[in-house]
Amino acid sequence: MGNSSKRVWLIGGTQESALLAQAIAQSQIPCIISVTTESAKCLYPESEYLTLWVGKLEKHQIHQFITNYNINRILDASHPYAVEISQLAIAISQTNNIPYLRYERPAINSQPSNQIQYLDSLETLLKGNDLQGKRVLLTLGYRPLSAFAQWQDQAILFARILPSAIALNAALKAGFTPDRIIALRPPLSLELEQALWQHWQISLVVTKASGTAGGEDLKINLAQQLNIPLIIITRPVIDYPQVTQSLNDGMEFVKRE
């Protein structure tokens, strides 16, 4: 196969991956973008150079995926908490000798304070008693919601999720009643975020260290302003072979022969 048929694999689902996809299309580089949900497709421009693949890539599919699409480099711009896909991509890049680069959105280094508390994992939160008797807003995505089912009778829990059927079903299944679910695609404005916290009379917010794109800085500011405690679950630690926080470096990597 000629070089023209080789493709970059962009692991997507984030706002930064959409910026990278735009630049890749403008540079006329063939690229396959993987996203896990149908609703994420709207992030990407229409282009003859971009192909969208929707679904959750499993370990048994990944070799076939790499072969079918003739992948010659992997640019991983997945969410900081999408650990599985990053680990799969790193493993396949090493076994198949395919260059891999992780684009990691910059972290916000806010100091713990009266309002801001950092926890190393969801397990730590669920085992402790921080949630007890509180009106808690969870902005963690839909995947961890099932773990909160056990807390439904000890706290009043609210969930903010993406507007997708999968997310809604997960929330309902975990015992969230319809009046305690809101489906919105971030980013949210400060005004909307504040209105939501106040409307639901939230006394604790739980979020991820997902950076500015995930609205983390906005939540930190609001927590301090409204004097509402915020628990931030820190990012999982992954040993990336190559990492950048620069979109330009990401493009340089893609253009390399």
Helices and strands as residue ranges (DSSP letters): G 3-5, E 7-11, H 15-26, E 31-35, G 38-43, E 50-54, H 59-68, E 71-76, H 83-95, E 100-103, E 116-119, H 122-127, E 135-139, G 143-151, E 156-161, H 165-173, G 178-180, E 181-183, H 190-199, E 204-208, G 212-214, H 216-226, E 230-233, E 243-244, H 247-255
